[in-house]
Amino acid sequence: MEAQPHPRLTGPERSTQAAPPVPVAPGLIAELTARGETLAVAESLTGGLVVATLVDVPGASAVVRGGVVAYATAVKHSVLGVSAELLDAEGAVHPEVARQMAAGVRIALSVDGEPATWGISTTGVAGPDPQDGKPVGTVYVGIASAAGAEAFELHLDGDRGAIRHATVSELLARMSSEVRGRE
């Protein structure tokens, strides 16, 4: 008996749509590769889009350690080490949460005791409803290295998908600027 494809995976109603390209990703991967640096990613509202964008670039395996999708608030604490008190007091959508996520993922994805050179993170409100008193489109991205961690506040427009994709683009552009600034 010949195996038949699952009906939900075939047929004209099944289509795929490519994500918008992020032109900065190849340059970022090339720069980090040339420096021998590594990158770890912690994502909340982007749900894996940052890592997916990075690993679309050939050669990304030399740089990208991996990613943690910490969509649930409790995972931000248990896996990434974000302060439980901070999460209780401010909620998940806060600049300090982004900073701690970026710093935490560097450690969480250590190899042989060596943290990733860089950690980056996303947290925010993609919609359709506000969260933790923050309006839709409020996003914080974090960037961490051995020198410290910082967060950037973004105010993005659009539907859920547009906000998530814009977050990826903004984070990778800021990360590229940060890397170039440390030359």
Buried (B, 14 or more C-beta within 10 A) or exposed (E): EEEEEEEEEEEEEEEEEEBEEBEBBBBBBBBBBEEEBBBBBBBBBBBEBBBBBBBBBEEBEEBBBBBBBBBEBEBBBEBBBBBEEBBEEBBBBBBBBBBBBBBBBBBBBBEEEEBBBBBBBBBBBBBEEEBBEBEBBBBBBBBBBEEEBBBBEBEBEBEEBBBBBBBBBBBBBBBBEBBEEEE
